[in-house]
Amino acid sequence: MSIELSKETVREITPSLRRFLAEELDVEIGDMQANFLLDYILKEIAPFAYNKGVKDAEAFLRGHLEDLGNTCFEEELTFWKKRKK
């Protein structure tokens, strides 16, 4: 599954990416170069973060599902136990 961003999101990211390169690495690039770099990052590096997020979510859900019986349990036949005599 490839990670795709909307054109609006890319337009929001591009200035930040250009600023980061300029301020942190003293590299000036244009919008087209920033878009190429962003595309590379999305195709080559972002899947590592995506896969980690999926694994973390799976572990979280499995942990909660294993305890589902204890978390979502209601004792049966309690009418007579709770009724005052």
PDB file of N, CA, C and O in Angstrom, chain B, residues numbered from 101:
ATOM      1  N   MET B 101       0.852  -1.177   0.000  1.00  0.00           N
ATOM      2  CA  MET B 101       0.000   0.000   0.000  1.00  0.00           C
ATOM      3  C   MET B 101       0.893   1.234   0.000  1.00  0.00           C
ATOM      4  O   MET B 101       1.672   1.449   0.929  1.00  0.00           O
ATOM      5  N   SER B 102       0.777   2.025  -1.028  1.00  0.00           N
ATOM      6  CA  SER B 102       1.608   3.222  -1.079  1.00  0.00           C
ATOM      7  C   SER B 102       0.936   4.356  -0.309  1.00  0.00           C
ATOM      8  O   SER B 102      -0.290   4.444  -0.232  1.00  0.00           O
ATOM      9  N   ILE B 103       1.764   5.207   0.250  1.00  0.00           N
ATOM     10  CA  ILE B 103       1.261   6.334   1.039  1.00  0.00           C
ATOM     11  C   ILE B 103       1.110   7.522   0.097  1.00  0.00           C
ATOM     12  O   ILE B 103       2.086   7.980  -0.497  1.00  0.00           O
ATOM     13  N   GLU B 104      -0.099   8.009  -0.034  1.00  0.00           N
ATOM     14  CA  GLU B 104      -0.366   9.134  -0.921  1.00  0.00           C
ATOM     15  C   GLU B 104      -0.957  10.280  -0.117  1.00  0.00           C
ATOM     16  O   GLU B 104      -1.754  10.079   0.799  1.00  0.00           O
ATOM     17  N   LEU B 105      -0.549  11.475  -0.481  1.00  0.00           N
ATOM     18  CA  LEU B 105      -1.056  12.676   0.173  1.00  0.00           C
ATOM     19  C   LEU B 105      -1.862  13.485  -0.830  1.00  0.00           C
ATOM     20  O   LEU B 105      -1.602  13.436  -2.032  1.00  0.00           O
ATOM     21  N   SER B 106      -2.825  14.217  -0.339  1.00  0.00           N
ATOM     22  CA  SER B 106      -3.605  15.086  -1.222  1.00  0.00           C
ATOM     23  C   SER B 106      -2.722  16.233  -1.703  1.00  0.00           C
ATOM     24  O   SER B 106      -1.700  16.548  -1.093  1.00  0.00           O
ATOM     25  N   LYS B 107      -3.131  16.842  -2.793  1.00  0.00           N
ATOM     26  CA  LYS B 107      -2.373  17.984  -3.328  1.00  0.00           C
ATOM     27  C   LYS B 107      -2.318  19.122  -2.311  1.00  0.00           C
ATOM     28  O   LYS B 107      -1.314  19.827  -2.201  1.00  0.00           O
ATOM     29  N   GLU B 108      -3.408  19.287  -1.573  1.00  0.00           N
ATOM     30  CA  GLU B 108      -3.449  20.336  -0.548  1.00  0.00           C
ATOM     31  C   GLU B 108      -2.423  20.066   0.552  1.00  0.00           C
ATOM     32  O   GLU B 108      -1.745  20.983   1.016  1.00  0.00           O
ATOM     33  N   THR B 109      -2.316  18.813   0.962  1.00  0.00           N
ATOM     34  CA  THR B 109      -1.354  18.447   1.996  1.00  0.00           C
ATOM     35  C   THR B 109       0.070  18.656   1.501  1.00  0.00           C
ATOM     36  O   THR B 109       0.916  19.155   2.243  1.00  0.00           O
ATOM     37  N   VAL B 110       0.341  18.283   0.264  1.00  0.00           N
ATOM     38  CA  VAL B 110       1.672  18.494  -0.315  1.00  0.00           C
ATOM     39  C   VAL B 110       1.996  19.981  -0.345  1.00  0.00           C
ATOM     40  O   VAL B 110       3.122  20.378  -0.048  1.00  0.00           O
ATOM     41  N   ARG B 111       1.015  20.805  -0.701  1.00  0.00           N
ATOM     42  CA  ARG B 111       1.239  22.260  -0.716  1.00  0.00           C
ATOM     43  C   ARG B 111       1.538  22.787   0.684  1.00  0.00           C
ATOM     44  O   ARG B 111       2.273  23.763   0.832  1.00  0.00           O
ATOM     45  N   GLU B 112       0.974  22.148   1.718  1.00  0.00           N
ATOM     46  CA  GLU B 112       1.239  22.569   3.088  1.00  0.00           C
ATOM     47  C   GLU B 112       2.629  22.112   3.550  1.00  0.00           C
ATOM     48  O   GLU B 112       3.298  22.827   4.296  1.00  0.00           O
ATOM     49  N   ILE B 113       3.057  20.942   3.116  1.00  0.00           N
ATOM     50  CA  ILE B 113       4.329  20.364   3.556  1.00  0.00           C
ATOM     51  C   ILE B 113       5.524  21.009   2.865  1.00  0.00           C
ATOM     52  O   ILE B 113       6.567  21.209   3.487  1.00  0.00           O
ATOM     53  N   THR B 114       5.379  21.334   1.590  1.00  0.00           N
ATOM     54  CA  THR B 114       6.508  21.813   0.787  1.00  0.00           C
ATOM     55  C   THR B 114       7.247  22.992   1.422  1.00  0.00           C
ATOM     56  O   THR B 114       8.475  22.947   1.499  1.00  0.00           O
ATOM     57  N   PRO B 115       6.566  24.044   1.880  1.00  0.00           N
ATOM     58  CA  PRO B 115       7.304  25.153   2.505  1.00  0.00           C
ATOM     59  C   PRO B 115       8.068  24.727   3.761  1.00  0.00           C
ATOM     60  O   PRO B 115       9.166  25.221   4.018  1.00  0.00           O
ATOM     61  N   SER B 116       7.492  23.819   4.537  1.00  0.00           N
ATOM     62  CA  SER B 116       8.165  23.351   5.747  1.00  0.00           C
ATOM     63  C   SER B 116       9.424  22.571   5.383  1.00  0.00           C
ATOM     64  O   SER B 116      10.469  22.741   6.012  1.00  0.00           O
ATOM     65  N   LEU B 117       9.323  21.727   4.378  1.00  0.00           N
ATOM     66  CA  LEU B 117      10.481  20.960   3.927  1.00  0.00           C
ATOM     67  C   LEU B 117      11.571  21.874   3.399  1.00  0.00           C
ATOM     68  O   LEU B 117      12.749  21.670   3.692  1.00  0.00           O
ATOM     69  N   ARG B 118      11.195  22.871   2.630  1.00  0.00           N
ATOM     70  CA  ARG B 118      12.177  23.836   2.106  1.00  0.00           C
ATOM     71  C   ARG B 118      12.832  24.606   3.252  1.00  0.00           C
ATOM     72  O   ARG B 118      14.044  24.820   3.249  1.00  0.00           O
ATOM     73  N   ARG B 119      12.031  25.016   4.224  1.00  0.00           N
ATOM     74  CA  ARG B 119      12.572  25.768   5.360  1.00  0.00           C
ATOM     75  C   ARG B 119      13.537  24.899   6.167  1.00  0.00           C
ATOM     76  O   ARG B 119      14.605  25.360   6.568  1.00  0.00           O
ATOM     77  N   PHE B 120      13.157  23.636   6.404  1.00  0.00           N
ATOM     78  CA  PHE B 120      14.030  22.730   7.139  1.00  0.00           C
ATOM     79  C   PHE B 120      15.380  22.607   6.452  1.00  0.00           C
ATOM     80  O   PHE B 120      16.418  22.725   7.102  1.00  0.00           O
ATOM     81  N   LEU B 121      15.378  22.372   5.150  1.00  0.00           N
ATOM     82  CA  LEU B 121      16.631  22.216   4.408  1.00  0.00           C
ATOM     83  C   LEU B 121      17.463  23.496   4.446  1.00  0.00           C
ATOM     84  O   LEU B 121      18.686  23.445   4.578  1.00  0.00           O
ATOM     85  N   ALA B 122      16.797  24.636   4.331  1.00  0.00           N
ATOM     86  CA  ALA B 122      17.509  25.913   4.341  1.00  0.00           C
ATOM     87  C   ALA B 122      18.112  26.213   5.710  1.00  0.00           C
ATOM     88  O   ALA B 122      19.273  26.612   5.806  1.00  0.00           O
ATOM     89  N   GLU B 123      17.329  26.023   6.766  1.00  0.00           N
ATOM     90  CA  GLU B 123      17.797  26.404   8.093  1.00  0.00           C
ATOM     91  C   GLU B 123      18.706  25.370   8.750  1.00  0.00           C
ATOM     92  O   GLU B 123      19.633  25.730   9.475  1.00  0.00           O
ATOM     93  N   GLU B 124      18.449  24.113   8.507  1.00  0.00           N
ATOM     94  CA  GLU B 124      19.228  23.065   9.171  1.00  0.00           C
ATOM     95  C   GLU B 124      20.420  22.577   8.352  1.00  0.00           C
ATOM     96  O   GLU B 124      21.433  22.158   8.912  1.00  0.00           O
ATOM     97  N   LEU B 125      20.296  22.632   7.032  1.00  0.00           N
ATOM     98  CA  LEU B 125      21.361  22.095   6.181  1.00  0.00           C
ATOM     99  C   LEU B 125      21.969  23.126   5.245  1.00  0.00           C
ATOM    100  O   LEU B 125      22.860  22.803   4.461  1.00  0.00           O
ATOM    101  N   ASP B 126      21.493  24.364   5.321  1.00  0.00           N
ATOM    102  CA  ASP B 126      21.955  25.429   4.421  1.00  0.00           C
ATOM    103  C   ASP B 126      21.842  25.024   2.958  1.00  0.00           C
ATOM    104  O   ASP B 126      22.757  25.263   2.170  1.00  0.00           O
ATOM    105  N   VAL B 127      20.722  24.413   2.599  1.00  0.00           N
ATOM    106  CA  VAL B 127      20.455  23.982   1.228  1.00  0.00           C
ATOM    107  C   VAL B 127      19.183  24.669   0.762  1.00  0.00           C
ATOM    108  O   VAL B 127      18.123  24.511   1.368  1.00  0.00           O
ATOM    109  N   GLU B 128      19.291  25.419  -0.301  1.00  0.00           N
ATOM    110  CA  GLU B 128      18.133  26.104  -0.877  1.00  0.00           C
ATOM    111  C   GLU B 128      17.620  25.274  -2.051  1.00  0.00           C
ATOM    112  O   GLU B 128      18.371  24.949  -2.971  1.00  0.00           O
ATOM    113  N   ILE B 129      16.328  24.935  -2.008  1.00  0.00           N
ATOM    114  CA  ILE B 129      15.719  24.200  -3.116  1.00  0.00           C
ATOM    115  C   ILE B 129      14.395  24.855  -3.478  1.00  0.00           C
ATOM    116  O   ILE B 129      13.815  25.592  -2.681  1.00  0.00           O
ATOM    117  N   GLY B 130      13.932  24.578  -4.676  1.00  0.00           N
ATOM    118  CA  GLY B 130      12.652  25.107  -5.136  1.00  0.00           C
ATOM    119  C   GLY B 130      11.518  24.155  -4.801  1.00  0.00           C
ATOM    120  O   GLY B 130      11.723  23.072  -4.253  1.00  0.00           O
ATOM    121  N   ASP B 131      10.316  24.593  -5.148  1.00  0.00           N
ATOM    122  CA  ASP B 131       9.139  23.775  -4.869  1.00  0.00           C
ATOM    123  C   ASP B 131       9.192  22.427  -5.585  1.00  0.00           C
ATOM    124  O   ASP B 131       8.841  21.403  -5.000  1.00  0.00           O
ATOM    125  N   MET B 132       9.625  22.418  -6.841  1.00  0.00           N
ATOM    126  CA  MET B 132       9.671  21.172  -7.592  1.00  0.00           C
ATOM    127  C   MET B 132      10.649  20.189  -6.958  1.00  0.00           C
ATOM    128  O   MET B 132      10.353  18.999  -6.848  1.00  0.00           O
ATOM    129  N   GLN B 133      11.793  20.675  -6.548  1.00  0.00           N
ATOM    130  CA  GLN B 133      12.765  19.803  -5.883  1.00  0.00           C
ATOM    131  C   GLN B 133      12.229  19.296  -4.545  1.00  0.00           C
ATOM    132  O   GLN B 133      12.430  18.137  -4.183  1.00  0.00           O
ATOM    133  N   ALA B 134      11.550  20.173  -3.820  1.00  0.00           N
ATOM    134  CA  ALA B 134      10.965  19.769  -2.540  1.00  0.00           C
ATOM    135  C   ALA B 134       9.900  18.690  -2.762  1.00  0.00           C
ATOM    136  O   ALA B 134       9.800  17.745  -1.980  1.00  0.00           O
ATOM    137  N   ASN B 135       9.114  18.831  -3.819  1.00  0.00           N
ATOM    138  CA  ASN B 135       8.096  17.820  -4.137  1.00  0.00           C
ATOM    139  C   ASN B 135       8.736  16.493  -4.509  1.00  0.00           C
ATOM    140  O   ASN B 135       8.241  15.437  -4.116  1.00  0.00           O
ATOM    141  N   PHE B 136       9.842  16.531  -5.269  1.00  0.00           N
ATOM    142  CA  PHE B 136      10.556  15.298  -5.605  1.00  0.00           C
ATOM    143  C   PHE B 136      11.108  14.636  -4.345  1.00  0.00           C
ATOM    144  O   PHE B 136      11.029  13.417  -4.193  1.00  0.00           O
ATOM    145  N   LEU B 137      11.665  15.438  -3.447  1.00  0.00           N
ATOM    146  CA  LEU B 137      12.201  14.903  -2.199  1.00  0.00           C
ATOM    147  C   LEU B 137      11.083  14.305  -1.339  1.00  0.00           C
ATOM    148  O   LEU B 137      11.244  13.227  -0.767  1.00  0.00           O
ATOM    149  N   LEU B 138       9.966  15.000  -1.253  1.00  0.00           N
ATOM    150  CA  LEU B 138       8.829  14.501  -0.493  1.00  0.00           C
ATOM    151  C   LEU B 138       8.322  13.182  -1.083  1.00  0.00           C
ATOM    152  O   LEU B 138       8.006  12.248  -0.347  1.00  0.00           O
ATOM    153  N   ASP B 139       8.248  13.116  -2.400  1.00  0.00           N
ATOM    154  CA  ASP B 139       7.811  11.886  -3.066  1.00  0.00           C
ATOM    155  C   ASP B 139       8.753  10.730  -2.728  1.00  0.00           C
ATOM    156  O   ASP B 139       8.308   9.616  -2.452  1.00  0.00           O
ATOM    157  N   TYR B 140      10.063  11.006  -2.754  1.00  0.00           N
ATOM    158  CA  TYR B 140      11.053   9.985  -2.403  1.00  0.00           C
ATOM    159  C   TYR B 140      10.848   9.512  -0.962  1.00  0.00           C
ATOM    160  O   TYR B 140      10.836   8.311  -0.692  1.00  0.00           O
ATOM    161  N   ILE B 141      10.687  10.464  -0.044  1.00  0.00           N
ATOM    162  CA  ILE B 141      10.505  10.124   1.367  1.00  0.00           C
ATOM    163  C   ILE B 141       9.253   9.276   1.552  1.00  0.00           C
ATOM    164  O   ILE B 141       9.269   8.297   2.299  1.00  0.00           O
ATOM    165  N   LEU B 142       8.167   9.646   0.875  1.00  0.00           N
ATOM    166  CA  LEU B 142       6.919   8.901   1.006  1.00  0.00           C
ATOM    167  C   LEU B 142       7.041   7.476   0.474  1.00  0.00           C
ATOM    168  O   LEU B 142       6.471   6.545   1.043  1.00  0.00           O
ATOM    169  N   LYS B 143       7.779   7.312  -0.607  1.00  0.00           N
ATOM    170  CA  LYS B 143       7.919   5.986  -1.210  1.00  0.00           C
ATOM    171  C   LYS B 143       8.961   5.127  -0.510  1.00  0.00           C
ATOM    172  O   LYS B 143       8.797   3.910  -0.420  1.00  0.00           O
ATOM    173  N   GLU B 144      10.009   5.727  -0.024  1.00  0.00           N
ATOM    174  CA  GLU B 144      11.152   4.959   0.468  1.00  0.00           C
ATOM    175  C   GLU B 144      11.229   4.853   1.995  1.00  0.00           C
ATOM    176  O   GLU B 144      11.641   3.820   2.522  1.00  0.00           O
ATOM    177  N   ILE B 145      10.840   5.902   2.699  1.00  0.00           N
ATOM    178  CA  ILE B 145      11.045   5.949   4.146  1.00  0.00           C
ATOM    179  C   ILE B 145       9.736   5.840   4.931  1.00  0.00           C
ATOM    180  O   ILE B 145       9.684   5.155   5.953  1.00  0.00           O
ATOM    181  N   ALA B 146       8.700   6.496   4.470  1.00  0.00           N
ATOM    182  CA  ALA B 146       7.431   6.514   5.200  1.00  0.00           C
ATOM    183  C   ALA B 146       6.853   5.130   5.477  1.00  0.00           C
ATOM    184  O   ALA B 146       6.221   4.945   6.518  1.00  0.00           O
ATOM    185  N   PRO B 147       7.041   4.145   4.586  1.00  0.00           N
ATOM    186  CA  PRO B 147       6.495   2.817   4.901  1.00  0.00           C
ATOM    187  C   PRO B 147       7.033   2.222   6.203  1.00  0.00           C
ATOM    188  O   PRO B 147       6.335   1.438   6.846  1.00  0.00           O
ATOM    189  N   PHE B 148       8.242   2.569   6.603  1.00  0.00           N
ATOM    190  CA  PHE B 148       8.770   2.092   7.887  1.00  0.00           C
ATOM    191  C   PHE B 148       7.902   2.616   9.033  1.00  0.00           C
ATOM    192  O   PHE B 148       7.531   1.859   9.929  1.00  0.00           O
ATOM    193  N   ALA B 149       7.581   3.902   9.002  1.00  0.00           N
ATOM    194  CA  ALA B 149       6.746   4.504  10.050  1.00  0.00           C
ATOM    195  C   ALA B 149       5.321   3.968   9.972  1.00  0.00           C
ATOM    196  O   ALA B 149       4.701   3.703  11.002  1.00  0.00           O
ATOM    197  N   TYR B 150       4.807   3.809   8.774  1.00  0.00           N
ATOM    198  CA  TYR B 150       3.457   3.283   8.587  1.00  0.00           C
ATOM    199  C   TYR B 150       3.352   1.875   9.168  1.00  0.00           C
ATOM    200  O   TYR B 150       2.433   1.574   9.930  1.00  0.00           O
ATOM    201  N   ASN B 151       4.299   1.018   8.799  1.00  0.00           N
ATOM    202  CA  ASN B 151       4.285  -0.367   9.284  1.00  0.00           C
ATOM    203  C   ASN B 151       4.421  -0.427  10.801  1.00  0.00           C
ATOM    204  O   ASN B 151       3.781  -1.256  11.448  1.00  0.00           O
ATOM    205  N   LYS B 152       5.239   0.433  11.365  1.00  0.00           N
ATOM    206  CA  LYS B 152       5.397   0.496  12.824  1.00  0.00           C
ATOM    207  C   LYS B 152       4.080   0.898  13.471  1.00  0.00           C
ATOM    208  O   LYS B 152       3.684   0.332  14.490  1.00  0.00           O
ATOM    209  N   GLY B 153       3.410   1.866  12.885  1.00  0.00           N
ATOM    210  CA  GLY B 153       2.116   2.298  13.408  1.00  0.00           C
ATOM    211  C   GLY B 153       1.082   1.191  13.360  1.00  0.00           C
ATOM    212  O   GLY B 153       0.306   1.020  14.300  1.00  0.00           O
ATOM    213  N   VAL B 154       1.066   0.435  12.268  1.00  0.00           N
ATOM    214  CA  VAL B 154       0.127  -0.679  12.148  1.00  0.00           C
ATOM    215  C   VAL B 154       0.445  -1.745  13.193  1.00  0.00           C
ATOM    216  O   VAL B 154      -0.464  -2.283  13.825  1.00  0.00           O
ATOM    217  N   LYS B 155       1.731  -2.056  13.380  1.00  0.00           N
ATOM    218  CA  LYS B 155       2.113  -3.057  14.389  1.00  0.00           C
ATOM    219  C   LYS B 155       1.747  -2.598  15.790  1.00  0.00           C
ATOM    220  O   LYS B 155       1.265  -3.394  16.596  1.00  0.00           O
ATOM    221  N   ASP B 156       1.971  -1.324  16.091  1.00  0.00           N
ATOM    222  CA  ASP B 156       1.609  -0.786  17.400  1.00  0.00           C
ATOM    223  C   ASP B 156       0.102  -0.840  17.621  1.00  0.00           C
ATOM    224  O   ASP B 156      -0.356  -1.200  18.705  1.00  0.00           O
ATOM    225  N   ALA B 157      -0.667  -0.484  16.596  1.00  0.00           N
ATOM    226  CA  ALA B 157      -2.127  -0.528  16.704  1.00  0.00           C
ATOM    227  C   ALA B 157      -2.605  -1.962  16.890  1.00  0.00           C
ATOM    228  O   ALA B 157      -3.509  -2.221  17.685  1.00  0.00           O
ATOM    229  N   GLU B 158      -2.000  -2.891  16.162  1.00  0.00           N
ATOM    230  CA  GLU B 158      -2.376  -4.297  16.297  1.00  0.00           C
ATOM    231  C   GLU B 158      -2.097  -4.804  17.714  1.00  0.00           C
ATOM    232  O   GLU B 158      -2.931  -5.486  18.308  1.00  0.00           O
ATOM    233  N   ALA B 159      -0.929  -4.470  18.247  1.00  0.00           N
ATOM    234  CA  ALA B 159      -0.587  -4.895  19.609  1.00  0.00           C
ATOM    235  C   ALA B 159      -1.550  -4.294  20.619  1.00  0.00           C
ATOM    236  O   ALA B 159      -1.981  -4.975  21.550  1.00  0.00           O
ATOM    237  N   PHE B 160      -1.888  -3.037  20.445  1.00  0.00           N
ATOM    238  CA  PHE B 160      -2.832  -2.367  21.336  1.00  0.00           C
ATOM    239  C   PHE B 160      -4.188  -3.066  21.297  1.00  0.00           C
ATOM    240  O   PHE B 160      -4.764  -3.375  22.341  1.00  0.00           O
ATOM    241  N   LEU B 161      -4.691  -3.312  20.099  1.00  0.00           N
ATOM    242  CA  LEU B 161      -6.001  -3.949  19.959  1.00  0.00           C
ATOM    243  C   LEU B 161      -5.995  -5.377  20.486  1.00  0.00           C
ATOM    244  O   LEU B 161      -6.939  -5.797  21.155  1.00  0.00           O
ATOM    245  N   ARG B 162      -4.938  -6.124  20.190  1.00  0.00           N
ATOM    246  CA  ARG B 162      -4.854  -7.496  20.696  1.00  0.00           C
ATOM    247  C   ARG B 162      -4.864  -7.510  22.225  1.00  0.00           C
ATOM    248  O   ARG B 162      -5.538  -8.336  22.839  1.00  0.00           O
ATOM    249  N   GLY B 163      -4.118  -6.599  22.829  1.00  0.00           N
ATOM    250  CA  GLY B 163      -4.076  -6.520  24.283  1.00  0.00           C
ATOM    251  C   GLY B 163      -5.445  -6.239  24.877  1.00  0.00           C
ATOM    252  O   GLY B 163      -5.815  -6.818  25.898  1.00  0.00           O
ATOM    253  N   HIS B 164      -6.192  -5.358  24.244  1.00  0.00           N
ATOM    254  CA  HIS B 164      -7.520  -5.029  24.752  1.00  0.00           C
ATOM    255  C   HIS B 164      -8.535  -6.126  24.420  1.00  0.00           C
ATOM    256  O   HIS B 164      -9.469  -6.359  25.187  1.00  0.00           O
ATOM    257  N   LEU B 165      -8.357  -6.788  23.296  1.00  0.00           N
ATOM    258  CA  LEU B 165      -9.275  -7.871  22.942  1.00  0.00           C
ATOM    259  C   LEU B 165      -9.096  -9.072  23.860  1.00  0.00           C
ATOM    260  O   LEU B 165     -10.067  -9.747  24.200  1.00  0.00           O
ATOM    261  N   GLU B 166      -7.854  -9.340  24.261  1.00  0.00           N
ATOM    262  CA  GLU B 166      -7.600 -10.455  25.162  1.00  0.00           C
ATOM    263  C   GLU B 166      -8.315 -10.263  26.493  1.00  0.00           C
ATOM    264  O   GLU B 166      -8.708 -11.241  27.128  1.00  0.00           O
ATOM    265  N   ASP B 167      -8.485  -9.040  26.917  1.00  0.00           N
ATOM    266  CA  ASP B 167      -9.129  -8.743  28.190  1.00  0.00           C
ATOM    267  C   ASP B 167     -10.600  -8.373  28.017  1.00  0.00           C
ATOM    268  O   ASP B 167     -11.255  -7.958  28.973  1.00  0.00           O
ATOM    269  N   LEU B 168     -11.115  -8.521  26.810  1.00  0.00           N
ATOM    270  CA  LEU B 168     -12.489  -8.111  26.531  1.00  0.00           C
ATOM    271  C   LEU B 168     -13.500  -8.831  27.419  1.00  0.00           C
ATOM    272  O   LEU B 168     -14.457  -8.213  27.887  1.00  0.00           O
ATOM    273  N   GLY B 169     -13.305 -10.120  27.656  1.00  0.00           N
ATOM    274  CA  GLY B 169     -14.231 -10.871  28.493  1.00  0.00           C
ATOM    275  C   GLY B 169     -14.320 -10.340  29.902  1.00  0.00           C
ATOM    276  O   GLY B 169     -15.388 -10.363  30.514  1.00  0.00           O
ATOM    277  N   ASN B 170     -13.209  -9.862  30.420  1.00  0.00           N
ATOM    278  CA  ASN B 170     -13.208  -9.300  31.776  1.00  0.00           C
ATOM    279  C   ASN B 170     -13.706  -7.866  31.792  1.00  0.00           C
ATOM    280  O   ASN B 170     -14.360  -7.433  32.741  1.00  0.00           O
ATOM    281  N   THR B 171     -13.396  -7.146  30.748  1.00  0.00           N
ATOM    282  CA  THR B 171     -13.780  -5.743  30.678  1.00  0.00           C
ATOM    283  C   THR B 171     -15.274  -5.589  30.413  1.00  0.00           C
ATOM    284  O   THR B 171     -15.947  -4.763  31.030  1.00  0.00           O
ATOM    285  N   CYS B 172     -15.765  -6.377  29.510  1.00  0.00           N
ATOM    286  CA  CYS B 172     -17.174  -6.278  29.106  1.00  0.00           C
ATOM    287  C   CYS B 172     -17.919  -7.518  29.590  1.00  0.00           C
ATOM    288  O   CYS B 172     -18.314  -8.371  28.795  1.00  0.00           O
ATOM    289  N   PHE B 173     -18.097  -7.602  30.863  1.00  0.00           N
ATOM    290  CA  PHE B 173     -18.775  -8.756  31.442  1.00  0.00           C
ATOM    291  C   PHE B 173     -19.857  -8.268  32.381  1.00  0.00           C
ATOM    292  O   PHE B 173     -19.645  -7.343  33.166  1.00  0.00           O
ATOM    293  N   GLU B 174     -20.993  -8.883  32.296  1.00  0.00           N
ATOM    294  CA  GLU B 174     -22.101  -8.560  33.194  1.00  0.00           C
ATOM    295  C   GLU B 174     -22.568  -9.867  33.816  1.00  0.00           C
ATOM    296  O   GLU B 174     -22.888 -10.825  33.112  1.00  0.00           O
ATOM    297  N   GLU B 175     -22.603  -9.894  35.117  1.00  0.00           N
ATOM    298  CA  GLU B 175     -23.026 -11.100  35.821  1.00  0.00           C
ATOM    299  C   GLU B 175     -24.484 -11.407  35.508  1.00  0.00           C
ATOM    300  O   GLU B 175     -25.318 -10.503  35.459  1.00  0.00           O
ATOM    301  N   GLU B 176     -24.789 -12.685  35.297  1.00  0.00           N
ATOM    302  CA  GLU B 176     -26.144 -13.102  34.981  1.00  0.00           C
ATOM    303  C   GLU B 176     -26.923 -13.456  36.247  1.00  0.00           C
ATOM    304  O   GLU B 176     -26.352 -13.695  37.311  1.00  0.00           O
ATOM    305  N   LEU B 177     -28.217 -13.480  36.097  1.00  0.00           N
ATOM    306  CA  LEU B 177     -29.146 -13.894  37.154  1.00  0.00           C
ATOM    307  C   LEU B 177     -28.872 -13.197  38.490  1.00  0.00           C
ATOM    308  O   LEU B 177     -28.637 -13.836  39.515  1.00  0.00           O
ATOM    309  N   THR B 178     -28.910 -11.896  38.437  1.00  0.00           N
ATOM    310  CA  THR B 178     -28.623 -11.113  39.647  1.00  0.00           C
ATOM    311  C   THR B 178     -29.871 -10.521  40.289  1.00  0.00           C
ATOM    312  O   THR B 178     -29.788  -9.909  41.354  1.00  0.00           O
ATOM    313  N   PHE B 179     -31.014 -10.696  39.659  1.00  0.00           N
ATOM    314  CA  PHE B 179     -32.237 -10.085  40.178  1.00  0.00           C
ATOM    315  C   PHE B 179     -32.473 -10.466  41.629  1.00  0.00           C
ATOM    316  O   PHE B 179     -32.704  -9.594  42.467  1.00  0.00           O
ATOM    317  N   TRP B 180     -32.418 -11.750  41.936  1.00  0.00           N
ATOM    318  CA  TRP B 180     -32.724 -12.211  43.285  1.00  0.00           C
ATOM    319  C   TRP B 180     -31.609 -11.894  44.269  1.00  0.00           C
ATOM    320  O   TRP B 180     -31.855 -11.735  45.465  1.00  0.00           O
ATOM    321  N   LYS B 181     -30.406 -11.804  43.775  1.00  0.00           N
ATOM    322  CA  LYS B 181     -29.275 -11.467  44.666  1.00  0.00           C
ATOM    323  C   LYS B 181     -29.370 -10.020  45.125  1.00  0.00           C
ATOM    324  O   LYS B 181     -29.040  -9.703  46.268  1.00  0.00           O
ATOM    325  N   LYS B 182     -29.815  -9.156  44.251  1.00  0.00           N
ATOM    326  CA  LYS B 182     -29.867  -7.723  44.553  1.00  0.00           C
ATOM    327  C   LYS B 182     -31.154  -7.309  45.229  1.00  0.00           C
ATOM    328  O   LYS B 182     -31.209  -6.245  45.846  1.00  0.00           O
ATOM    329  N   ARG B 183     -32.185  -8.117  45.130  1.00  0.00           N
ATOM    330  CA  ARG B 183     -33.500  -7.758  45.688  1.00  0.00           C
ATOM    331  C   ARG B 183     -33.470  -7.829  47.220  1.00  0.00           C
ATOM    332  O   ARG B 183     -32.983  -8.791  47.814  1.00  0.00           O
ATOM    333  N   LYS B 184     -34.000  -6.796  47.816  1.00  0.00           N
ATOM    334  CA  LYS B 184     -34.061  -6.748  49.283  1.00  0.00           C
ATOM    335  C   LYS B 184     -35.151  -7.692  49.765  1.00  0.00           C
ATOM    336  O   LYS B 184     -36.179  -7.852  49.107  1.00  0.00           O
ATOM    337  N   LYS B 185     -34.932  -8.293  50.875  1.00  0.00           N
ATOM    338  CA  LYS B 185     -35.920  -9.223  51.438  1.00  0.00           C
ATOM    339  C   LYS B 185     -36.834  -8.562  52.388  1.00  0.00           C
ATOM    340  O   LYS B 185     -37.720  -9.210  52.945  1.00  0.00           O
TER     341      LYS B 185
END
